[in-house]
Amino acid sequence: MSTGSDEQVTRESPARRVLVMGASGKTGRALTGALAARGFRVRAAVRSPASTETVYAAGASEVAVLDLVTGAGLDEAVSGAWGVYHLAPNVHPGEVDMARLVVGAAARHGVQRLVFHSVLHPDDASMPHHLRKAQAEEVVRAGGVPWTVLRPAAYHQNLLPAALAGELAVPYSLDAPFSNVDLGDVARVAVTVLADPGHEGEVYDLAGPEVLSVRQMAAQASAVLGLRVTAVQTDRREWEDGPGAALPEGARRDLLTMFESYDRGGLVGGSAWLWARLAHLPTTWAEAVAAARNMP
Protein backbone atom coordinates (compact mmCIF):
# COMPACT_ATOMS: atom_id res chain seq x y z
CA MET A 1 0.00 0.00 0.00
CA SER A 2 1.37 3.43 -0.95
CA THR A 3 1.94 5.99 1.76
CA GLY A 4 0.22 9.34 1.48
CA SER A 5 3.43 11.10 0.47
CA ASP A 6 4.24 8.44 -2.12
CA GLU A 7 0.77 8.73 -3.60
CA GLN A 8 1.17 12.50 -3.89
CA VAL A 9 4.47 12.13 -5.73
CA THR A 10 3.34 9.35 -8.03
CA ARG A 11 -0.05 10.79 -8.90
CA GLU A 12 0.51 14.54 -8.89
CA SER A 13 4.13 15.30 -9.75
CA PRO A 14 4.72 16.26 -13.39
CA ALA A 15 8.25 14.87 -13.07
CA ARG A 16 7.22 11.21 -12.77
CA ARG A 17 9.62 9.44 -15.10
CA VAL A 18 8.67 6.13 -16.71
CA LEU A 19 11.12 4.09 -18.72
CA VAL A 20 9.37 2.43 -21.66
CA MET A 21 11.14 -0.57 -23.17
CA GLY A 22 10.71 -1.16 -26.88
CA ALA A 23 9.56 2.42 -27.26
CA SER A 24 10.10 2.63 -31.03
CA GLY A 25 7.68 -0.19 -31.84
CA LYS A 26 3.94 0.03 -32.40
CA THR A 27 3.03 -0.71 -28.78
CA GLY A 28 5.82 1.43 -27.36
CA ARG A 29 4.83 4.46 -29.41
CA ALA A 30 1.18 4.15 -28.39
CA LEU A 31 2.13 3.84 -24.73
CA THR A 32 4.58 6.73 -24.92
CA GLY A 33 1.91 9.02 -26.34
CA ALA A 34 -0.65 7.99 -23.73
CA LEU A 35 1.81 8.45 -20.86
CA ALA A 36 2.93 11.85 -22.11
CA ALA A 37 -0.71 12.95 -22.42
CA ARG A 38 -1.26 11.95 -18.78
CA GLY A 39 1.69 14.09 -17.62
CA PHE A 40 4.41 11.48 -17.31
CA ARG A 41 7.96 12.14 -18.38
CA VAL A 42 8.79 9.28 -20.73
CA ARG A 43 12.30 7.95 -21.10
CA ALA A 44 12.18 5.89 -24.28
CA ALA A 45 14.43 2.83 -24.41
CA VAL A 46 15.58 1.95 -27.93
CA ARG A 47 18.14 -0.40 -29.42
CA SER A 48 19.51 2.09 -31.93
CA PRO A 49 20.06 5.86 -31.96
CA ALA A 50 18.35 5.79 -35.37
CA SER A 51 15.00 5.47 -33.52
CA THR A 52 15.44 8.74 -31.62
CA GLU A 53 13.34 10.88 -33.95
CA THR A 54 10.52 8.30 -33.93
CA VAL A 55 10.19 8.18 -30.14
CA TYR A 56 10.45 11.93 -29.70
CA ALA A 57 7.64 12.32 -32.22
CA ALA A 58 5.57 9.88 -30.13
CA GLY A 59 5.96 12.06 -27.04
CA ALA A 60 9.16 10.93 -25.32
CA SER A 61 11.10 13.46 -23.25
CA GLU A 62 14.32 11.44 -23.09
CA VAL A 63 15.95 8.57 -24.97
CA ALA A 64 18.08 5.75 -23.60
CA VAL A 65 19.96 3.41 -25.93
CA LEU A 66 20.37 -0.04 -24.43
CA ASP A 67 20.78 -3.70 -25.28
CA LEU A 68 18.27 -5.95 -23.53
CA VAL A 69 20.21 -9.07 -24.53
CA THR A 70 23.46 -8.12 -22.80
CA GLY A 71 22.09 -5.51 -20.40
CA ALA A 72 24.47 -2.85 -21.71
CA GLY A 73 23.09 0.59 -20.86
CA LEU A 74 20.28 -0.81 -18.73
CA ASP A 75 21.38 0.54 -15.35
CA GLU A 76 21.85 4.01 -16.80
CA ALA A 77 18.39 3.81 -18.39
CA VAL A 78 16.65 2.67 -15.20
CA SER A 79 18.46 5.11 -12.90
CA GLY A 80 16.09 7.88 -11.83
CA ALA A 81 12.99 6.19 -13.22
CA TRP A 82 9.93 6.02 -10.98
CA GLY A 83 8.32 3.33 -13.12
CA VAL A 84 9.26 0.84 -15.84
CA TYR A 85 7.07 -0.58 -18.57
CA HIS A 86 8.77 -3.75 -19.75
CA LEU A 87 7.95 -4.71 -23.31
CA ALA A 88 10.25 -7.37 -24.75
CA PRO A 89 10.99 -7.81 -28.47
CA ASN A 90 8.36 -9.94 -30.17
CA VAL A 91 8.96 -13.73 -30.16
CA HIS A 92 12.47 -13.34 -28.75
CA PRO A 93 14.14 -16.51 -27.42
CA GLY A 94 15.91 -14.59 -24.64
CA GLU A 95 12.78 -13.05 -23.14
CA VAL A 96 13.14 -14.70 -19.72
CA ASP A 97 16.74 -13.56 -19.34
CA MET A 98 15.69 -10.06 -20.41
CA ALA A 99 13.08 -10.04 -17.65
CA ARG A 100 15.76 -11.01 -15.12
CA LEU A 101 17.98 -8.14 -16.25
CA VAL A 102 15.16 -5.58 -16.16
CA VAL A 103 13.79 -6.69 -12.80
CA GLY A 104 17.26 -6.74 -11.29
CA ALA A 105 17.99 -3.21 -12.48
CA ALA A 106 14.58 -2.02 -11.28
CA ALA A 107 15.23 -3.45 -7.82
CA ARG A 108 18.72 -1.93 -7.62
CA HIS A 109 17.47 1.54 -8.52
CA GLY A 110 14.38 1.61 -6.32
CA VAL A 111 11.75 1.60 -9.08
CA GLN A 112 8.27 2.03 -7.57
CA ARG A 113 6.16 0.45 -10.32
CA LEU A 114 6.95 -2.27 -12.85
CA VAL A 115 4.39 -3.18 -15.49
CA PHE A 116 5.08 -6.24 -17.62
CA HIS A 117 3.54 -6.56 -21.06
CA SER A 118 2.69 -10.26 -21.36
CA VAL A 119 0.17 -11.99 -23.64
CA LEU A 120 -3.30 -13.49 -23.41
CA HIS A 121 -3.09 -17.13 -22.25
CA PRO A 122 0.64 -17.23 -21.46
CA ASP A 123 0.29 -20.80 -20.15
CA ASP A 124 -0.90 -22.15 -23.51
CA ALA A 125 1.59 -24.96 -24.15
CA SER A 126 0.72 -25.05 -27.85
CA MET A 127 2.68 -21.81 -28.33
CA PRO A 128 6.28 -21.82 -27.02
CA HIS A 129 6.62 -18.03 -27.11
CA HIS A 130 3.55 -17.77 -24.85
CA LEU A 131 5.24 -20.08 -22.34
CA ARG A 132 8.27 -17.79 -22.30
CA LYS A 133 5.90 -14.97 -21.33
CA ALA A 134 4.63 -17.13 -18.44
CA GLN A 135 8.20 -17.73 -17.26
CA ALA A 136 8.99 -14.02 -17.53
CA GLU A 137 5.88 -13.27 -15.45
CA GLU A 138 7.27 -15.47 -12.69
CA VAL A 139 10.51 -13.51 -12.77
CA VAL A 140 8.58 -10.25 -12.44
CA ARG A 141 6.53 -11.54 -9.51
CA ALA A 142 9.61 -12.67 -7.62
CA GLY A 143 11.70 -9.56 -8.24
CA GLY A 144 10.82 -7.51 -5.18
CA VAL A 145 9.45 -4.53 -7.16
CA PRO A 146 5.72 -3.63 -7.02
CA TRP A 147 4.37 -5.13 -10.24
CA THR A 148 1.35 -5.40 -12.52
CA VAL A 149 1.01 -7.79 -15.46
CA LEU A 150 -1.03 -6.96 -18.56
CA ARG A 151 -2.05 -9.79 -20.88
CA PRO A 152 -3.38 -8.30 -24.11
CA ALA A 153 -5.01 -10.22 -26.93
CA ALA A 154 -3.96 -9.61 -30.54
CA TYR A 155 -4.50 -6.01 -31.66
CA HIS A 156 -7.08 -4.68 -34.08
CA GLN A 157 -4.19 -2.70 -35.51
CA ASN A 158 -2.45 -5.87 -36.72
CA LEU A 159 -5.12 -6.21 -39.41
CA LEU A 160 -6.26 -2.64 -40.00
CA PRO A 161 -3.83 -1.78 -42.83
CA ALA A 162 -4.87 -4.94 -44.69
CA ALA A 163 -8.56 -4.15 -44.19
CA LEU A 164 -8.09 -0.65 -45.61
CA ALA A 165 -6.27 -2.20 -48.58
CA GLY A 166 -9.22 -4.51 -49.24
CA GLU A 167 -7.86 -7.94 -48.30
CA LEU A 168 -7.35 -9.75 -45.00
CA ALA A 169 -4.84 -12.45 -45.89
CA VAL A 170 -3.73 -14.70 -43.01
CA PRO A 171 -1.91 -18.05 -42.82
CA TYR A 172 -4.48 -19.65 -40.52
CA SER A 173 -8.18 -20.55 -40.52
CA LEU A 174 -10.54 -17.80 -41.59
CA ASP A 175 -13.11 -19.15 -39.16
CA ALA A 176 -10.93 -19.26 -36.03
CA PRO A 177 -12.36 -17.05 -33.24
CA PHE A 178 -10.52 -14.02 -31.86
CA SER A 179 -11.32 -11.41 -29.22
CA ASN A 180 -8.91 -8.79 -30.55
CA VAL A 181 -8.30 -5.62 -28.57
CA ASP A 182 -7.56 -2.05 -29.60
CA LEU A 183 -3.99 -0.89 -29.04
CA GLY A 184 -5.22 2.49 -27.85
CA ASP A 185 -7.31 0.77 -25.20
CA VAL A 186 -4.28 -1.24 -24.05
CA ALA A 187 -2.24 1.96 -23.76
CA ARG A 188 -4.98 3.63 -21.70
CA VAL A 189 -5.11 0.68 -19.29
CA ALA A 190 -1.33 0.72 -19.00
CA VAL A 191 -1.37 4.40 -18.06
CA THR A 192 -4.14 3.79 -15.53
CA VAL A 193 -2.26 1.03 -13.72
CA LEU A 194 0.85 3.21 -13.60
CA ALA A 195 -0.90 6.42 -12.55
CA ASP A 196 -3.36 5.14 -9.98
CA PRO A 197 -2.83 3.09 -6.81
CA GLY A 198 -4.47 -0.26 -6.23
CA HIS A 199 -3.10 -2.22 -9.21
CA GLU A 200 0.01 -3.63 -7.58
CA GLY A 201 0.13 -7.41 -7.69
CA GLU A 202 -2.70 -7.63 -10.23
CA VAL A 203 -2.83 -9.59 -13.49
CA TYR A 204 -5.20 -8.18 -16.12
CA ASP A 205 -6.37 -9.95 -19.26
CA LEU A 206 -7.04 -7.36 -21.98
CA ALA A 207 -9.40 -8.86 -24.54
CA GLY A 208 -11.73 -7.00 -26.84
CA PRO A 209 -15.52 -6.73 -26.47
CA GLU A 210 -16.47 -9.26 -29.18
CA VAL A 211 -15.45 -12.57 -30.69
CA LEU A 212 -14.96 -12.49 -34.45
CA SER A 213 -13.32 -14.65 -37.10
CA VAL A 214 -11.22 -13.11 -39.87
CA ARG A 215 -14.08 -13.86 -42.24
CA GLN A 216 -16.44 -11.87 -40.02
CA MET A 217 -13.90 -9.07 -39.67
CA ALA A 218 -13.73 -8.79 -43.45
CA ALA A 219 -17.53 -8.59 -43.69
CA GLN A 220 -17.71 -5.87 -41.02
CA ALA A 221 -14.88 -3.92 -42.63
CA SER A 222 -16.72 -4.09 -45.97
CA ALA A 223 -19.82 -2.60 -44.38
CA VAL A 224 -17.90 0.19 -42.64
CA LEU A 225 -15.71 1.12 -45.60
CA GLY A 226 -18.32 0.71 -48.29
CA LEU A 227 -15.99 -1.42 -50.38
CA ARG A 228 -15.35 -5.12 -50.70
CA VAL A 229 -12.86 -6.50 -48.21
CA THR A 230 -12.04 -10.13 -48.88
CA ALA A 231 -10.73 -12.76 -46.46
CA VAL A 232 -8.04 -15.07 -47.84
CA GLN A 233 -6.25 -17.96 -46.16
CA THR A 234 -2.72 -18.04 -47.53
CA ASP A 235 -0.49 -21.09 -47.84
CA ARG A 236 1.97 -21.35 -44.96
CA ARG A 237 4.77 -22.33 -47.31
CA GLU A 238 4.19 -19.03 -49.10
CA TRP A 239 4.37 -17.27 -45.74
CA GLU A 240 7.67 -19.04 -44.97
CA ASP A 241 9.10 -17.98 -48.33
CA GLY A 242 7.68 -14.46 -48.01
CA PRO A 243 7.28 -12.56 -44.71
CA GLY A 244 8.70 -15.43 -42.66
CA ALA A 245 11.91 -15.65 -44.66
CA ALA A 246 13.38 -12.54 -43.03
CA LEU A 247 12.87 -13.88 -39.50
CA PRO A 248 15.36 -15.87 -37.41
CA GLU A 249 14.69 -19.60 -37.61
CA GLY A 250 13.42 -19.79 -34.03
CA ALA A 251 10.95 -16.94 -34.48
CA ARG A 252 9.71 -18.41 -37.75
CA ARG A 253 9.16 -21.77 -36.07
CA ASP A 254 7.34 -20.18 -33.13
CA LEU A 255 4.99 -18.28 -35.42
CA LEU A 256 4.23 -21.36 -37.51
CA THR A 257 3.33 -23.16 -34.30
CA MET A 258 1.12 -20.21 -33.37
CA PHE A 259 -0.71 -20.41 -36.72
CA GLU A 260 -1.40 -24.09 -36.04
CA SER A 261 -2.75 -23.22 -32.61
CA TYR A 262 -4.98 -20.56 -34.16
CA ASP A 263 -6.36 -23.17 -36.54
CA ARG A 264 -7.47 -25.25 -33.57
CA GLY A 265 -9.02 -22.55 -31.39
CA GLY A 266 -8.06 -19.00 -32.29
CA LEU A 267 -7.23 -16.71 -29.36
CA VAL A 268 -10.17 -15.74 -27.18
CA GLY A 269 -10.36 -14.18 -23.74
CA GLY A 270 -12.76 -12.22 -21.60
CA SER A 271 -12.24 -9.03 -19.64
CA ALA A 272 -15.61 -7.27 -19.43
CA TRP A 273 -15.16 -6.90 -15.67
CA LEU A 274 -11.90 -5.03 -16.19
CA TRP A 275 -13.35 -2.50 -18.63
CA ALA A 276 -16.20 -1.91 -16.19
CA ARG A 277 -13.81 -1.42 -13.29
CA LEU A 278 -11.71 1.05 -15.24
CA ALA A 279 -14.72 2.84 -16.76
CA HIS A 280 -13.42 2.18 -20.26
CA LEU A 281 -15.62 1.24 -23.18
CA PRO A 282 -13.45 -1.10 -25.26
CA THR A 283 -13.21 -0.35 -28.96
CA THR A 284 -14.95 -2.74 -31.35
CA TRP A 285 -13.41 -3.88 -34.63
CA ALA A 286 -15.91 -1.82 -36.64
CA GLU A 287 -15.07 1.27 -34.58
CA ALA A 288 -11.37 0.70 -35.15
CA VAL A 289 -11.90 0.36 -38.90
CA ALA A 290 -13.96 3.55 -38.98
CA ALA A 291 -11.30 5.44 -37.04
CA ALA A 292 -8.53 4.19 -39.31
CA ARG A 293 -10.53 5.19 -42.38
CA ASN A 294 -10.79 8.74 -41.08
CA MET A 295 -7.13 9.13 -40.21
CA PRO A 296 -5.18 11.52 -42.48
Disulfide bonds with the S-S distance in Angstrom:
none
